[in-house]
């Protein structure tokens, strides 16, 4: 059974704004009843102020889909179109106090319905599932490579399982999983190329403390954490003091006799490679 928050349960049992606005100013539709979840969002907009004065939804889906749709309509009422256009799937999930990882695709569906409704209001043509070089990767749920890459980028996804949770791609027959893995490798490979600069260039340019901290955090997220999580472990950045970085191991890494080796050969090595050569990493033990 999924571990739902009280707010998710409340919005599922007592969904707000169910139905359809007659002669709406904007309509956004996503999903496919044949493939699974589907959502239709209709908006009433004050054209003088561009404010959303009413929002209603009709959805075909699970408890998370209903709760996400209900939450979305509550969130956007009173917002301007400009402000509403900045809402992300994470905002919807956070509003509900979180969603199970396996149900994050429901918040993504809400975000996409809102984007399509705003495009509809602005007169932007609805994008088809196949546009230019965009291709269907998951035939079971009609998920394109573009949608998968966007989910990877916006939600920092690192595994095929996470991609499935956010997009449903790979959740059917599973034949597309190798292609999803390929997209993950290609995306993060390109990101690594952007961040990894020649050491001479790093040495020749003095970075600010904020830039250095951001680079340390990014390196941990991109280069270190995925390797630890693959074996059931994890890591937490505790503090940074000049060239010293303090971390705490979690999960199976906690108390493991090999943590000393992992600390130097993985954590410190990666931070020296991607941030600065004089970095020293120390483990914080409770």
N, C-alpha and C positions, 0 to 999 in steps of 0.2 A: 504494500500500500504506500502511496506517495505521502511524504511528510509536508502537508500544506500548512501555511500560516493561518491564523484566525481570520485575517483580512481576506485571504483568498477564499476561504470557506464562506465568509459572509457575502462576498460579491458573487459567489456561485449560487448560494441559496437564495439570495435576494438581489439579483442583478439590477443595476440601474439603467434606465434609458433604453429598454428593449423595444424594438419596433422599427418603424421607418417613417421618416419625415416626408409628408406629401409635397411634391414639387420642390425637392431640395435644391440648394444652391451648389452643392458638391456631393459627389458620390465616389466612394472608393471600394473596390472589390478585389479580394485576393483569395487564393486557394481554389480548391476544386472538391466538390462533394464526393466525386468518384474516387479521388486520390486520398481524401481524408478531411482535414479541417477546412472550413471556408468562412469568410467574414464579409459582410456588406455594411459599410459605414455611410450614413447620410448626415449632412450638416446643413444648418441654417446659419447664414452669415450676414451680418450687418455690412452692407457694401460701402457705407460711408466711413466706417471705422475699421473694416476688415476684421471685426471681432466675431468669434464663433458664439452665437447666442443659444444654439441648441445642437445636440448631437444624439443620434440613436443608432443602434446596431442590431443586426440579425446575424447569428452565427450558428454554424453546424460544427460541433466539436466537443471536446472534453471539458471537465471542470475548469482547467487552467485557461482554456480558450474563452470560455464564458466570462470568467473572472477578469482576464486581461482586457477583454473588450469592454466590459462594464467599467473597469478602472480607467481605461483610456477616455471614455466619454466624459467621465467626471473630471478628469485632469484638464481636458481641452476647453471645456465650457468657460467662456469669459476671456479666453486667450485670443490674441491677434493671430492671424494666419502666419505671420513672420515668426512669432514665438513658438507656435505649435509645430512649425516645420523643423524645429531643433530637437524635438522629443525623440529619444532613442528607445530601443527595446529595453535597455538597462533601466531607464527612467520608469518604464511601466512596471518592470519587475520590482524595483525598489519601492514604488508606491504601494505594492501589495505586500511588502515585507519580505520579498524574495519568492522565487519559484524553484521547484525541484529542477536539477540540471537537465533531466530528461524532458522537461516541459518548457524550456526556454524558447522553443520555436513558436510558442503561443504568443509571447510578447513580441517576437519578430513579426508575426503575422499582423498584430495590431499596428505596429510602426509602419509596415508597408501599406496597410489599408489607409492610414492617415496620409501618407505620402501621395498615394494615388488620388485621394479626395482633394488634396491641395492642388495637385497637378490639374485635376478636372476643373476646379474653380478658376485656375489661372489660364485655362485653355491649352494646356500642354497635352499633346497626344499621348494616349496610354501606350506604354511600352509592351511589346509582345515578348513572349518567352524566347523567341529566336530573333536576335537582332545582330546583324553583321557577323562578327566572329564568335558571338555568344552561342554556347552549345548546351544542350541538355546533358547533364552528367548522370543524374538519377532519374531513370525512366519511370520508376515506381511512383515517384512523387513529383515528377516534372521539375526538378531543381536544376538550375543552370550553373555553369562554372562561375559566372559573374556574381550570382547570389552567394555562392559558397565562399568566394574570395572576399566579398564584402563582409560576410559574417566573421571570417578569420581575422580580418583587419580590425573591425570595430569591437570585437569581443576578445581579442588576444587568444584565439583558439589554437591549440597545439596538437590535438589528437583527432583521429577519425571519429572517435566516440563523441567528442565535444562538438564536432561539426554536425553529427547526426542529431544531437540534442537541440541545436540551434536552428537547423534547417530541415531536419527529417531525412536528408540525403543519406543513403546507406541503411535506412531503417526498414527497407523492404526485403528484397531478395539478397541484397548485399554484394551484388556483382560490381557495383560502382566503387567499392571501398578502395581498390588499388588506385583508381583515378583521383579519388579524394586525397589519398596519401600523397600522390604526386603533386597535386595543387598545394598542399601544405608545405611540402619540401621546396617547391619552386618559390612560393611566397616568402617563406622565412629565409630562404637562401638569398633572395634579392635584398631583404631587409638587413641581413648580416653584411652584405656587400656595401650597403649605404653607410652603416655604422663603423665597420672595420676600416680604418684608414691606415696608411703606411706609418710606422712608428716614428719616422723622421718628422712627418707632418704633425703627429701628436706632440712630439718633443718641442717642436718649433713654435707651437701655439699654446699660450697660457689660457686654460679654461677657468671659468668662474666656479665657485663652490657649488652653485646650483646646477651648473652644467655637469660637473663631475658627479654629483649625487644622482642626477637623472640618468647618467650613463651607467653608473654602478647598478642602479635599480633595474634598468633595461637589460643589462648583461645577465643579471641574476634571473630575470623572468624568461629571457630568450635562450640563454646558453646553459644555465645551470639547473634551474628548477625542473625542466622537462626530463632531464636525465635522472634526477633523484626520484621524481614521481613515478617514473617507469618501473622502479623497484620498490614502490610503496613508501618512499621517503619524501621529505620536503625540507625547505629551508626558510628562515625568516631573517630579514635584515634588522638588526637591533640598533646599531649606532655606527656613526662614522666620525673619526677623530683624526683630521689631517690625512696621513697616508694609511691609517689603520682602519680596518673594516671589521666590525663585530657582528657575528651571525649566530643563530641558534638552529640546530638541527631538530627536525620533527619527524613523526611517523617512525618507520623502521630504521631511520638513520639515528634516532635517539638511543644512545647507549650502545650503538654498534661498535665493535672493536676496530673496525676499519675507518672510523670517522676521521682519524688523524690523517690517513692517506687521502681520503676524499677531500678534506679541508685544503690540503696543499696541491694535490695533483689535479683536482677539478676546480674547486672554488677559487683558490688563489691564482691558479694558472690562468683561468679564463679572465679574471679581473685584470691581471697583468697584461694579457694579450689585447683586451678591448678597451681598457681604461688607462692604466699607467703602470710602468714597470716596477716602481718602488712600492707598490701596494703590499701590505701585510695583512693577512686575515687571521683573526682569532675567534675561537669558539666560546660562546657564553653558555655556561652550564648552571642550571638552577639547583 
